[in-house]
């Protein structure tokens, strides 16, 4: 169960960090239109590194706390395996919906 928890925490952390840094990247790049491409690229790269490291660290701690609490709660309510499985499915469905919205501006209901 510990390996499952680590895998879920890592996967969710990477996906959430990507969404957060992508949103920040869009914001930063929209402000760099008045710079030359080389300057804007260097600024964007630097800002992404400065943003991604703390965002990843914060997201990892936040995700780990939520996953552990939810797994603990789901174990007591639905049983150890079923609760963990339901939680993982719910988390990934939420992330799927967020990625569909970000990449294609469509909701999960639209694509079903």
C-alpha positions, 0 to 999 in steps of 0.5 A: 500500500505504501508503494501505491501511495507514493506512486499516486502522490508522485503522479498527482504532484507532477500533474498538478505542478504542470497545471500550475506552472502552465498557468503561470507560464501563460501569464508570464509569456503574455507579459513578454510580448514587448521583449525581443524573442531571445530576451523573452525566452530567457526570461521565461526559462528563468521564471519557469525554473524559479516558479517550478521548484517551489511550486513542485515542492509545495504541491508535493507536500500538499498532495501528500497530506491530502492523499494520506488523509483521504486514503486514511478516511476511505479505508475506514469508510469503504475498506482498505483496497476499495477506498484507495481505488475509489480515491485514486479514480476520483483524483485522476478524473478530476485531473483529466477534467482539468487537463481537458479544459486547459488543453482543449477548452472542453469539459469532461461531459462534452467529450463523453 
